[in-house]
Amino acid sequence: MRRTDITLDDGAWAGLSLEMQARPRPDLCLFSAEGRLLLAQRSRTVLLGAVEEDHCGVEFWRTDGYRSPVAPVRAETARALAGRPDRWAHRFAQALADSSHGPLHDGRWLLSPESPLLHWNHNRLPEGEYWGSMLVEGHPDGYIDWFFHSGSWELLPLRPMPRADDGRVKAYRKQARDGTLPPVLLWWVSGLDCHLVLDGHARLAAAIAESVAPAVLHLDRTAPSDEVTAGTEQAVRAYETELARFAELRAVHGAGVPDGAAVAGPPLARRLRELRTAQRPSWAWPLPGGEAQWRRVAREVTAPGTWARAMLTP
């Protein structure tokens, strides 16, 4: 995996670009078949979903099979990396590359601290209330509401959220108060139209309990290399055209004409950064066996109940 730090015009760190190779299908893989979704971690089923016919949401059934791709973080590591999202991003990227439980596959990705979730608290709710309201409730079954939450801002934990008095949460609550709480790792999945919690369920619970905004690292698929290359060539040609135009203007009108590089340079830098960071839809693979296989898996992993009967009805 090749990693490249992304910086803003002022040099501030903005994210970590990842280019994955030799992994044609991820270990944490989303499959689809005729409005049915299945999230599997290798041979373990993690989540079953059925998209409503009116496309207003997804009924889901979550198993207890999920395993985080990131090893538990020690308190001394949390203190050493506090306030350094760039170092956390490199640490998480290495964990995702090395793990047999993660979502990375061939292509380009971005790990960024600038999740849109950090900017949608327009009602100025207390942080605990705001982040708690974004959690998709229900275990083992629940509902992702695409109609009411049209902003796609929901958070779907891949395991039940621990209680505020859970031992791990208590330890993380102290870190939340001290400002040393490690980031929560989120993965945007367009097929579910929500953010999955890949790692940090207890850390998120601690931030909610202490009513502080959790630090997050947001994982997105970005444009493929050939698209970035073509876009870069086009942007450079446009930049060179602007340089030539300003040179002609300066030759005619003298030093009163601005320097072409000063005018065209910042837009070029922004365009190149956009090409490397613009979000792309996540991938889903065709489910071998189609809907019939989805139903077979559903019968194996779901307990008898209303959700299972409704979803298994032909």
C-alpha positions in Angstrom: 0.0 0.0 0.0 1.3 3.4 -0.9 0.5 6.3 1.4 0.6 10.1 0.6 -0.1 12.9 3.0 -2.5 15.5 1.8 -1.9 19.1 2.8 -3.8 22.4 2.4 -2.5 25.6 0.9 -1.2 26.7 4.3 0.6 23.4 4.8 -1.9 22.0 7.3 -2.4 18.3 7.2 -5.8 17.4 5.6 -5.7 13.6 5.2 -3.9 10.5 4.1 -4.3 9.1 0.6 -4.0 5.3 0.3 -3.4 3.4 -2.9 -4.1 -0.3 -2.4 -2.9 -3.0 -4.8 -3.1 -6.8 -5.0 -6.3 -7.0 -3.1 -9.1 -7.4 -5.7 -11.8 -8.1 -3.1 -11.8 -6.9 0.6 -12.0 -9.1 3.6 -14.9 -7.0 4.9 -17.0 -7.1 1.8 -20.5 -5.8 0.9 -22.4 -8.1 -1.5 -25.7 -7.2 -3.2 -28.5 -9.1 -4.9 -31.8 -7.7 -6.1 -32.3 -5.2 -3.3 -30.7 -7.5 -0.7 -27.4 -6.6 1.0 -25.0 -8.8 2.9 -21.9 -7.6 4.7 -19.4 -10.4 5.3 -16.1 -10.5 7.1 -14.5 -13.4 5.1 -16.8 -16.3 6.0 -18.7 -14.6 8.8 -21.9 -12.7 8.1 -21.9 -9.3 9.8 -25.0 -7.7 8.5 -28.0 -8.5 6.4 -30.0 -5.7 4.8 -33.2 -5.5 2.7 -33.9 -2.2 0.8 -37.5 -1.2 0.9 -39.4 -1.2 -2.4 -40.0 2.6 -2.2 -36.3 3.1 -1.4 -37.0 5.0 1.8 -34.7 2.9 3.9 -33.1 -0.5 4.8 -34.3 -3.1 7.2 -31.2 -4.8 8.7 -30.2 -7.7 10.9 -26.8 -7.5 12.7 -25.0 -10.6 13.9 -22.4 -10.8 16.6 -19.7 -11.7 14.1 -17.9 -8.4 13.5 -14.2 -8.2 14.4 -12.4 -4.8 14.4 -9.4 -4.6 12.0 -7.6 -2.4 14.5 -5.9 -3.8 17.6 -6.9 -2.2 21.0 -5.0 1.1 21.7 -2.9 1.3 24.9 -3.3 4.3 27.1 0.3 5.3 26.7 -0.1 5.3 22.9 -3.2 7.4 23.2 -1.3 10.0 25.2 1.7 10.0 22.8 -0.5 10.6 19.8 -3.0 12.9 21.3 -3.9 15.8 19.0 -2.0 14.2 16.0 -4.6 13.0 13.6 -1.9 12.5 11.0 -0.1 10.0 13.1 -3.3 8.2 14.0 -4.1 8.0 10.3 -0.8 6.3 9.5 -1.3 3.9 12.4 -4.9 3.0 11.3 -3.8 2.7 7.6 -1.1 0.2 8.5 -3.6 -1.7 10.6 -6.1 -1.8 7.8 -3.5 -2.9 5.3 -2.2 -5.7 7.6 -5.6 -6.9 8.8 -7.7 -9.8 7.5 -10.9 -8.0 8.7 -10.8 -4.7 6.9 -12.7 -3.1 3.9 -9.7 -2.0 1.8 -9.5 -3.3 -1.8 -7.6 -2.3 -5.0 -7.9 1.4 -5.7 -7.5 4.7 -3.9 -8.8 5.7 -0.5 -8.7 8.7 1.8 -8.5 8.8 5.6 -9.5 12.2 6.7 -10.3 14.0 10.0 -12.8 16.2 8.2 -15.9 14.0 8.4 -19.1 15.9 7.4 -20.6 14.5 10.7 -18.6 17.1 12.5 -20.4 20.0 10.9 -24.1 19.0 10.8 -25.1 20.0 14.3 -27.0 23.0 13.1 -29.4 23.0 16.1 -26.4 23.4 18.4 -27.3 20.4 20.5 -25.0 19.3 23.3 -22.4 17.0 21.8 -23.6 14.0 23.6 -27.2 14.5 22.5 -26.1 15.2 18.9 -23.8 12.2 18.5 -26.3 10.0 20.3 -29.0 11.0 17.9 -27.0 9.9 14.9 -26.7 6.3 16.1 -28.9 3.7 14.3 -30.7 1.9 17.1 -31.6 -1.8 17.3 -29.9 -5.1 17.9 -30.1 -7.5 16.3 -32.6 -5.8 14.0 -33.2 -2.2 13.1 -33.9 0.3 10.3 -31.7 2.8 8.4 -34.1 5.6 7.5 -33.2 7.2 4.1 -36.4 9.3 4.0 -36.3 11.1 7.3 -32.5 11.4 7.5 -32.0 12.5 3.9 -28.6 14.0 4.8 -27.1 10.5 5.1 -25.7 11.4 8.5 -26.5 8.2 10.5 -23.9 6.1 12.2 -24.4 2.3 12.1 -22.3 0.5 14.8 -21.2 -3.0 13.6 -21.6 -4.3 17.2 -24.0 -3.2 20.0 -22.9 0.0 21.6 -21.5 -0.6 25.1 -23.2 1.1 28.1 -21.8 4.2 29.7 -20.9 2.1 32.8 -19.0 -0.5 30.8 -15.4 -1.0 32.0 -13.9 0.0 28.7 -16.1 3.0 28.4 -15.2 4.2 31.9 -11.5 4.1 31.0 -12.1 6.0 27.8 -14.3 8.5 29.6 -11.2 9.7 31.5 -9.3 10.0 28.2 -12.3 12.0 26.7 -12.0 14.4 29.7 -8.2 14.6 29.3 -8.3 15.2 25.5 -6.4 12.0 24.7 -9.2 9.9 23.4 -8.1 8.1 20.2 -10.2 8.8 17.0 -13.2 6.7 16.0 -12.7 5.0 12.6 -15.7 5.4 10.3 -16.3 4.0 6.8 -18.8 5.6 4.4 -20.8 2.9 2.6 -23.0 4.4 -0.1 -25.0 1.2 -0.6 -26.3 1.7 3.0 -26.2 5.5 2.8 -24.6 5.7 6.2 -21.4 5.6 8.1 -20.3 2.3 9.6 -18.2 2.3 12.8 -15.2 0.2 11.9 -13.3 0.7 15.2 -14.0 2.7 18.4 -17.4 1.7 19.6 -16.4 2.1 23.2 -14.6 5.4 22.5 -17.7 6.7 20.8 -19.8 5.7 23.8 -17.3 7.5 26.1 -17.4 10.7 24.0 -21.2 10.6 24.1 -21.3 10.0 27.9 -18.9 12.9 28.4 -20.7 15.1 25.9 -17.6 15.9 23.9 -17.2 15.7 20.1 -15.2 12.5 19.3 -12.2 12.8 17.0 -12.9 10.8 13.9 -11.0 9.4 10.9 -13.3 9.0 7.9 -12.5 6.3 5.3 -13.8 6.9 1.8 -13.1 5.5 -1.6 -11.7 8.1 -4.0 -11.1 8.4 -7.7 -9.0 5.7 -9.4 -5.5 6.4 -10.6 -6.3 6.7 -14.3 -9.0 9.3 -13.5 -6.5 11.2 -11.3 -3.9 11.1 -14.0 -6.2 12.3 -16.8 -7.6 15.1 -14.5 -4.1 16.2 -13.5 -3.0 16.4 -17.2 -6.0 18.5 -18.0 -5.5 20.8 -15.0 -1.8 21.3 -15.8 -2.7 22.2 -19.4 -5.2 24.7 -18.2 -2.6 26.2 -15.9 0.0 26.5 -18.7 -2.6 28.2 -20.8 -3.3 30.7 -18.1 0.5 31.3 -17.7 0.8 32.0 -21.4 -2.2 34.3 -21.3 -0.9 36.4 -18.5 2.6 36.5 -20.1 1.0 38.1 -23.2 -1.0 40.6 -21.1 2.2 41.6 -19.2 4.0 42.0 -22.5 1.3 44.5 -23.7 0.4 46.2 -20.5 3.5 46.0 -18.4 4.1 45.2 -14.7 0.5 46.2 -13.7 -0.7 42.8 -14.8 -0.5 40.2 -12.0 1.9 37.4 -12.2 0.3 34.4 -13.9 1.6 31.8 -11.4 0.3 33.8 -8.5 -3.2 33.9 -10.0 -3.4 30.4 -11.6 -1.3 28.5 -9.0 -3.8 28.3 -6.1 -6.7 27.0 -8.3 -4.3 24.4 -9.7 -3.3 23.3 -6.2 -7.0 23.1 -5.2 -7.9 21.1 -8.3 -5.1 18.6 -7.8 -6.1 18.1 -4.2 -9.8 17.6 -5.2 -8.7 15.0 -7.7 -7.0 13.0 -4.9 -9.7 13.5 -2.3 -13.1 13.6 -3.9 -15.5 10.9 -2.6 -16.6 8.1 -4.8 -19.4 5.5 -4.2 -18.3 2.5 -2.4 -18.3 -0.9 -4.2 -20.5 -3.9 -3.7 -19.9 -7.3 -5.2 -22.6 -9.5 -6.8 -23.6 -12.1 -4.2 -22.9 -15.6 -5.6 -26.2 -17.4 -5.8 -28.1 -14.1 -5.8 -31.2 -13.6 -3.7 -31.7 -17.3 -3.0 -28.3 -17.4 -1.3 -29.2 -14.3 0.7 -32.3 -16.1 2.0 -30.3 -19.2 2.8 -27.8 -17.1 4.9 -30.7 -15.3 6.5 -32.3 -18.5 7.7 -28.9 -19.6 9.2 -28.1 -16.4 11.1 -31.4 -14.8 12.1 -33.6 -16.0 15.0 -37.2 -16.7 14.3 -39.1 -13.5 14.5 -41.0 -10.8 12.7 -38.0 -9.4 10.8 -36.8 -12.8 9.6 -40.3 -13.8 8.5 -40.9 -10.6 6.7 -37.6 -10.6 4.9 -37.8 -14.2 3.9 -41.2 -13.9 2.4 -40.8 -14.5 -1.4 
